[in-house]
Amino acid sequence: MENIHDKAQAREKVGGNADLAKELLGLLLKELPTQKELINNAYTENNSNDFWEHVHKTHGSTAYCGVPALKDCAKQLEMAIKIDKSFPEMEAELTQLNKAIDDLLDIGETELNSDWS
């Protein structure tokens, strides 16, 4: 699976500090299950304020972690919200975001325990 995690990009985003990049990925991985649940609950409840808040937080959380697929999916869903798509119209973007979260969570522990040099 490509574009799930890019260590070089993560290190670059934090000025070459591999320890910091690894720490930020760890924090993201810890928060993602909760964020996923909050996003999906807000979607199910048609709660646009909470939906926006949690999607926006997830998008922001990807900035320094080298997770291009998740960042792109969160950005696409954020843009869909901004242009006022209805909840049913955003189902495809939400499905893609959920997949990107799941893909990252699937490899996250392995990535954290691998060589970051």
Summary of the structure (lengths in Angstrom):
residues: 117
radius of gyration: 14.3
end to end distance: 21.2
largest distance: 44.5
contacts: 351
relative contact order: 0.20
helix: 75%
strand: 0%
